[in-house]
């Protein structure tokens, strides 16, 4: 019934999970201004009550008192001033968004809009404008009243708006600097990773992988299929484990988070030990599928956003931005390596297997982080050297079990130079970086083979 009455975006919003709805609110520019407008409306009521009903003018010095005519002039003047500041702020935001979209990546728009400082600034301007507008409306018919709360609060709001405007200019110019852009993107992705892998999934994991595998023998799986097309955005793992415990099920997710599914593709499979009927829709509702990728639980999406900025920088002949992105990618990959688990099993409090989660290897994330940049940097020896140097730093900090896949990516990256002439200094610094990585990963023998293949390239 509601689906027929409500517009589809509103209906979809109402049917979102609580966590996804919170994420969407943070990504929308209207939410924080709406809160400020509500607060300003309450402030209008409070100030008018103080002036018109409590009559606080009899308790305050004459310095703070203002006649109705002067109050109307003051408020009407500040309406235009605050509206002008709001217009300049909105214009600046549009310029920032246009610059981000054209020079870096359209994906950065959400990062700037969802930034708390940006949302609070917009909220202050919108709330202040609504306040002075409502106040002017209610005092326009007052001829003989003496006001105190209204003029004082209006002047204070105008002062706050002026300071906020200066702060916004500083915030926008600081945010647009390349190193701050990439750092902010990495911080957002890292925070999402920790919330998803460390806080949500880590308490449900088990170290007894062999014991859990024994529970999978001699069982048949029943497969459920998705009823809509889109990306796997969010899985409520905690609720899924609880429901699987109630029904005595073992659930296996057939699609990792972030994967694109068509209607009718396998979504999950389950096996059960009881003869009771299973409510399959209940488990399908625990998996959110939407038209876009989100960072809530999707590890790969954060890597894609950073690498896209690096690719844009290469296209704009901006090697320093690309180098900065490469460094931030290595830091994000280090975080991924410390949080990811080789054990795909989630258990209940009785250590009974309940959910099997498909997870990608670190090698896959390593490729997703550097693979696209490497492709678009073909023939760009300094950028490839930066990638090798960044991989070396990563290898020095990461667990030795990941060394081999890092070395293989580096060798695969430099293999493109075996049939290409490169300048002597470029070759020297490239081989120096590769040799350092070989020492860290204990692959010096292989390094000499790669070195000979590069140096044998005819001039």
N, C-alpha and C positions, 0 to 999 in steps of 0.2 A: 504493500500500500504506500509506504513512504517513498519507495523508489519511483512511483509514478508522480507523486506530488512534488518532491524536492528536486532541485537541479542536480545533475549527476556529480559535480564536484563536491557539493555539500553532503550528498548521500554517501559518497566514498569517504569523506572526512569523518562522518559519524560512525562508519563501520571500521575505521582503522583501529589497530591495537593501541593501547594507552601509550606505549613507548614510541611508536611511530607517530602518533598524534602530537606528542610532546616535541619530537624532532621537527615535524612540519611547522609547528608554531614558532619554533626558534628560527626556522629558515624563512619565515614570512615577515615582511617589513611592517605589517599593520598591527601586529599583536601588541608590541610595547607601546606605540602611540595610543592604542585603544585604552590601555591601562592608565596612561597619563591623562587622557581625556576624562576618564571616569573619576580620577582623583581631583582634577580641576573642577569638575561639576560639583563634587562634595565641598570643595573649597569655596565655590560660589555661594552655596547654601550657608556655609559657616560664616563667611564674612558679612553676608546680607543679614543674617540673624543677629550678629553682633551689633551692626549699625542700626538696623530698623526696629528691632524688638528689644534687645538688651540695652541699646543706647549707651555704648561704652564711651561716647564723647564726654559724658559728665565725669568720667573717671580718668581722663587723659589730659595732658597739658595741651594748651592751645597750639603748640608747635605742630602737633600731629593732626589737628582738625582741619577739615576742608568743607566749604559750602557745596551745595549740590551742583551749582553752575560750574564752579571750578573743577569739581570732580568729573563732571561730564566732559569738560574740555580736556582734562588730563587723560581720561580713559580713551576718548576718541582719538587723541594724538598717538597714544601708545598702540592702538589697534593697527594703524598704518605702519608704525615702526616695527612691530613684531611680525606683521605680515611680510614686510620687506625682507627682514632677516630670514624668515622661513623660506621665501622665494629664492634668495641667494643660496641658502643651504641646499634646497632641492636641486637647484641648477648645478651646484658643485657636485652633488651626488651623481647626477646624470652624466656629468663630464667624466667623473671617476669611472663609472660603469662603462661608458663608451670606450675609454682608454683601456680598461682591463679587457674588454671583449675583443678589441681589435689587436692590441699589442701582445697580450699574454694568452688568455683563454676565456671563453664564455663561462666555464665552470667556476671562475673566480668571482663571478657576480654574487653567487650565494654566500661565499665566504665574507665578502664585504657587507652584504645586507644582514647576514646573521650575526655579525660582530656586535657584541653587547654595547660598545661605546656608540656605534652608529645608531643603534635602535634607541638608546637613551637620549641621544641628541635630538633625534626626530620627535621623540615623545615629549621632550621639554618644550620644543617650539609649538607643536600642535596643542599640547595642553595649555600653554600660556595664551595662545590665540583664542582658544575656546573660552578660557576664563574671562579675558577682557571683553569678549563679544557678549557673553551672557550678562556680565556685570553691567555693561553699557545698556543692554536691553532693559534690565530691571530698575536702573536708577534714572532712566530718561523721564519718568513721570513724577519723580520726587522733586518738589520745588523748594521746600523749606527745611529739608533735613540737613543735619551736619554729619559728615562721614569721617570715620577714622580707619577702620579695618580695610575698606575698599581702596582708598588712595595709597595707604602704606603697602598693602599686599601687591597692588598693581606696580608701584615703583620697584619693589623688590623683584617682582617677576621680570620686569624690563631689564633690570641689572643682571639677573641670572641669564636672560637670553643673550645679552651682549657678551658676557663672559663665555657662555656656551658656544657662541658663534666663533669667537677667537680659538677656543679649544677645538672646535670642529675643523677649522682650517689647518691647525697643527696636526690633528689626527689624520686627516685625509692625505696631507703631504707625507707624513711619516709612514702611513700604511702603504702608499704607492711605491715606496722604495723597494727595490728588487729583493734585497736580503730579508726585509720584513715580510714581504709577500710569501716567499718560499718558507720562511721560518713559521709563519702563521699556518700555512697549509700543512706543514709537517706536524706542528703541535696539535692541530685539529685531528689529523689522522691518528696520531699517537694516543690521544685521549680516547678516541673511539675504540681503538684496539684494546686498550687497557680495560675499558668498561665491558667490552664483549668477551675477550679471551681470559682476562685475569679475574674480574669480579663476577662475571656471569657463568662462565663455563668451567673455570678451574675447580670450584668446589664440587662439581659433578663428575669430574674425571676420576679415573682409577689407575693405579700403577700396576695392577695385576692383569696385564693384557692376555696372558696365556689362559688364565682362569676364565676370563670372559669369552674367549674364543671357543672354549669347550662347551659353552651354553648354546652355541649356534649349530651344533651338529644335529643331524636327523630332524630338521624342521623344514617345512615348506613355507614359502613367502607368498603373501597376497599383496598385489601392487595396487596402489591408488594413483589416479591420474589427475592432472590439473584441469580445472574447468575454465581457465582464462589464460590469455597470453600476456607475458611480461617477464620482468626480472624477479628472481627470488630476493626479496628485500630484507626480510626479518623472520627469524624463527624464535618462538618462545620456548627455549630449551627447558627451563625450570618447570613450566606448566606441562610440557610434553612428558617429562620424566614422571611427574606426579600422576598424570592421567594414565600413562603406560603402567605404572605400578598398580593403580586401581583395577585396570583391566587385565593385568598380568600379561603384558605384551612386550615384545622386543621390536623396536622401530628402527628402520634403516632409511635414512634420507637418500634419495636417488639423485638429487641435484644440489650442488654446493651453493652457498649464498653468493649472489651476484650473477648466477647463470641465467641466460635467456631461455625461456621455455615457451613452446607453442601449446595451444590448447590440445589436450590429449597426450602430452608427454608424461612419462612417469614422474611422480612427485615424491612418493615414499612407499616403502613396503613394510609389512609387519607380519609377525608370526605370533601365535598365541597358544596357550596351554589349556584354555578352558573352552567350553562349548557355548558360552553366553554370546549374545549378539553384540557386535562391535559397532559403535557409533562412528562411522568413518568421517562424517562431516566435522565432527569435533576436532579431529586431528588435522584435517585440511585447513580449518580455521586458525590453527596455531602457526600457520606459515603465510606470511604476507607476500603477495605478488602484485607488483605495480609496473607502471609504464616507464619508470626511470630507476637508475641505480642510486643507492644511498650509501653513506659511509657508516651507518649504524653498526653493522656487523661485517661489512664487505671489506676485507683487507686489500683486495686488488684495486678497488676504486680509488683509494688514497694514492697508491703508486701511479695509477693512470693519470690522475690530476697533475701530479708533479711532473711526470714525464712529458705531458702535453705542453706544459709551460716551457720545458727545455727544448722541445721540438719547435715551438713558436719562436724561441730565441734564436735557434739556428737559422730559421727562415728569415729572420730580421737582421741577420749578421750581428748578433749580440752574443759573442762567445762567453763573456763574463757571467751573464745570466745563466747560460747553459751550464757553466762550471759550478755555479752556486746551486743549481738544481741537482746536479750530480752528487754534490756533497750532502745535500739534505736527503737525497734518496738513500745514500749509504747509511745515514743515521737512522732513517726509518726502517731499513732492512735489518739493522742491528736490533732494533726493538722487536721486530717481527720474529727474529731468530730466538730471542729470549722468552717470548710469550707463546709461540706455537708449540704444540705437543705432537709427538709421534703416535700417541695413543688416541684412536678415534672413538673410544667407548665412554659413554656417560652412564652412571649408575645411580641407584637410589641410596637411601641411608643404610640399607641392608646389604650393600655391595652387589646387588643384583643388576645385571645388564639391562638397560632400558632403551637407550638410543645409540645408534651408530652414525657418526657424523663424517661425511666425506670431506677430507682436507687435502689441500695441495701441498706439494713438497716445497722446501725452501728454494730449490733450484728453479721451480716455476715462478716464484715471486721475484727471484733474482733476474730472471729473463724478462718478466713483465716490467720491472723497474728500468733496466738498461737496454733491453732489446730494441725498443722503438727509437730511442735516442741514437743508439749505435747504427741503426739502419739509415737514419736521416743524416748522420755524420760521416757517411761513407767518403773516404778520401780526406777527411779533416783530421790530420794527424794530431794537432794539439788537443782537440776534444777527446780523441781516442786515448791519448796519453793521460788526460784528466780522469777518464773512466778507469784506466788501469791503476792510477795513483789512488783513486777513491776505493777501488777494490782492495788495494794493499792495506789501506787504513782499516777497512772492514775486516780483513783477514786477521789483522793484529789484535782485534778486540773480540772476535767471534769465537765460538767453540771450534776446536780443531776438526770436529766431524763435518763441518761445512767447508773446509778448506778445498777439497777436491772439486766441488761444483763451482767454487769461485775461480779456481785456476782454469777449469775447462771453459768457462765463459770468457776469461781473458784470452786464452789461446784462440778460441773461436772468433773473438773480436779482431785480433791482430792477423788472422789468416787472410784477411782481405788485402793485406799489403804484400803478399808473396808475388803477385804479378803486377805490381805497381811501383813506379819510380817515386821515391820520396827523398826530400832534401837530407843532407848529411846530418845537420843538427837535429832535425825532426827524428831521424832514425836513432841518433844517439840517445836522446831523452826518452824516446819510446822504449828502447831496449833496456835502458837503465831502470825505468819504472817496472818493466816486466821482470827483470832480474830480481829486483827487490821482492816482488810478489812471489816469485819462484822460491826464494830463500825462506819466506814466511810459511809457504805451503809445502815446503820440502819437495819441490819439483825441478831442481836445478838441471837434472839430466834432460828432461823434456824441454827445458828452456833453451839449451844449446841447440837442439834440433830446430826449434822455432827461429832462433837467432840466425842460424845458417840459411834457412829458407828465405828469410827477409833480406839478408845481406847478399844473397846470390841473385837478387833481382837486377837485371841489366839497367844501366843508367840511360 
